[in-house]
């Protein structure tokens, strides 16, 4: 971050620009399955999306070996 941002204000701005779209697209606030296919493709590459999918599967009782976070 220090290479990209010279001040605390710019760090806060960059962090917000990365964090909030990732939070929105991950499925933590709105179910991932409701997104149009274009947004689902974008969300698939976000690490938080994979974590949310994993936690949903575990909470629904899916066997660990059957969890497929890549679909």
C-alpha positions, 0 to 999 in steps of 0.5 A: 500500500505504501507504494500506491498511497502517500497519505492516510486519506488515500489509503482509506480511499483505496481500501474502500474502493477494494473492500466494498465491491468485494463485500457486495459481490461476495454473497455476504450481503446479497445471495450470489445466486441472485446476481446476473451471470456477468456479475457472477463471473466477476464475483467468482475471482474474488477470494471472499466469494469462495469463503462465503460459498464454503461457509454456506455449504458447511452450515447447510451440512454438505460433506466436506469432500463434496464442497465445490466452491468453483461452481 
